[in-house]
Amino acid sequence: MLKITEIFHSLQGEARDVGRPTVFIRLTGCPLRCVYCDSEYAFYGGDWMHIDQIMEKTASYQTQYVCVTGGEPLAQKRCQELLDRLCDADYRVSLETSGAIDVSRVDERISRVVDIKTPGSGEVERNLWANLDVLTTHDQIKFVICSRADYDWAVAQIRNRKLQQKLDILFSPSWGQQDATELADWVLQDRLNVRVQMQLHKLLWGDVPGK
Ligand code: SF4
């Protein structure tokens, strides 16, 4: 059984599969409290669901892409079992995770989208840097940028840890906090090899749950 906040069908708003119709499985609970969190409603509540029920609901949308998200999905131990089941059923699976929990045991068929928490998030101390050692080009890391200070910090991490050479890096402007055009200009000025991404679902539908 897993505690589930919602299962819904939408367009992937971020990362490599942006724009693809995707089933989102949002697990309840997160041990972090990022200042910009847009899924606080997933911290508490939710419904217990058997993994068979989750698989059935996912199949009902007839979509190849599945994103397991939260909250922090890996905070529930049974999440690994769900991820394995989804891969075995031949879905294209991505996992959105905070970067604060070990991702080394996640099935290698899954594309892990791992946050690197910036100082502006309020949770920079939670970064589990050892995660970077197990990620491959099949995975992605994401910085949510809240300010110029966050940007400079992220660039320093990328350069000092030589991340550009080995990982696909995403920069997202913190919604309502960091101007996206300004962020794009900084990236171009610095000749940075990262992808600036907007949250497509918010541009289309606004900041509403279940979209
Ligand atoms: S890790 Fe994600 S879900 Fe948890 S508080 Fe931060 S933004 Fe919200």
Residues whose N, C-alpha, C, O or C-beta is under 5 A from the ligand:
A	BS01	SF4	C30 L32 R33 C34 C37 S39 G70 G71 E72 S98
